[in-house]
Amino acid sequence: MNSSTPRGPRGPRGPRGITTQLLHADRLGGVEHGATHKPIHVASAFGYDKAADLVAVFQGERSGHVYARQGNPTTTALEQKITMLEAGCGTVCFATGMAAIAAVMFSLLRQGDHVVASRFLFGNTASLMQTLESIGCSVTLVDATDMANVERALRPTTRIVFVETIANPRTQVADLAAIGTMCATRGLLYVVDNTMSGPCLFRPASVGAGLVVNSLTKSISGHGNALGGAVTDTGCFDWSAYPNILPAYRKGAAATWGLLQVRKKGLRDMGATLTADSAHRISSGAETLVLRVERACENALLLASWLEDRPEVARVHYPGLPSHAQHANARKWFAAFGALLSFELRDGLDMMGFLDALQVVIKSSHLGDNRTLAIPVAPTIFWEMGADKRADMDIADTLIRVSVGIEDIDDLLADFEQALLACCSTVV
């Protein structure tokens, strides 16, 4: 990764890198018996010696835990790490990344509100937008690689602009900085899903995002053994001007209102709670985040470049390639180009045969794993959308998505080469 890699906020003894902060966060925060990790707290309820203290925690006048549906000390420790990673002012964790996105939308929108979102959204997120429309919110999907498209879609009722840093699976890069400037000028809440780049490659706060969503299941955990999601408040948005904050949460500093409502209405009321065991797994996995992402990004760039030169491949989609439409912006904003790529086989080649021939690469729908994963997009994760919608999103029937892992690059290249040669022997 280049010299612009985020290093985290300045520590009490000078600047410390992300990995150093992650490794020592629990210990320096105070852990029983000198342990280096926060323990797994399995209690469902928490008691207080004085009733007044219990009331104060319930009313948000002091920190603490009352019922584990809203979190426990293990998830709180993880939330503090995610806040550090995103250079934010607070985080709420959820059971999944989709739960985190849903919490933002359902806790901060009201009937009649309008959302502008990228038309290249991941399939499940696009499905959630359809659900919003079914309950009285309106959604306009636009090509967010150009801020002008977002601006033209705005209405007096627009409350949220929602984009992903790098789209899954076609890797379009949103016009992040220009959209952030426009939202700031118009007083709109700018929500950025940072999952496909992640906080060690890019911090949406740098382009004015008010809220940042991460699927902790992906690279932050990295090991494919825990589900989780997070919403982080960057401090960039003025919540005192947001009309949908309920009176119960309009107390104390206005900077806390939005995230408090997300926690109360989006976590407490909806119940998508991250378990203590998952929080512990994610927290432990995050300690090697930078090391893993650095290796995966190096592998992805080498694999994408190699695929682009193969006669069996029609197109490769990866922001690190000069041929990518948003390559210049990706170079400007990201410390590296991520571990997600996709490509299309030349007409007549057997996509399923190619996938079946892979020996090292796993056929799976997951992302951000240590292992390299591949999936045929059209008949799986985007099948429900239908052919017309896929065509509108430029998702070819032969598109293969690859989440690049940390294997030895020579092994990956050899696996792709033998699989390409195998599919050439079976022409459909």
Secondary structure, DSSP 8 states (H G I E B T S, - for coil): --TT----SEETTEE--HHHHHHHHHHHH--GGG-SS------SB---SSHHHHHHHHTTSS---SBGGG--HHHHHHHHHHHHHTT-SEEEEESSHHHHHHHHHHHH--TT-EEEEETT--HHHHHHHHHHHHTT-EEEEE-TTSHHHHHHT--TTEEEEEEESB-TTT--B--HHHHHHHHHHHT-EEEEE-TTT-TTT--GGGGT-SEEEEETTTTTT-SSS---EEEEE-S-S-GGG-TT--GGG--S-GGGHHHHHIIIIIIITT-----HHHHHHHHHHHTTHHHHHHHHHHHHHHHHHHHHT-TTEEEEE-TTSTTSTTHHHHHHH-SS--SEEEEEE-TTB-HHHHHHH-SSSEE-S--S-SS-EEEESTTTTTGGG-HHHHHHTT--TTEEEEE--SS-HHHHHHHHHHHHHHHHTSB-
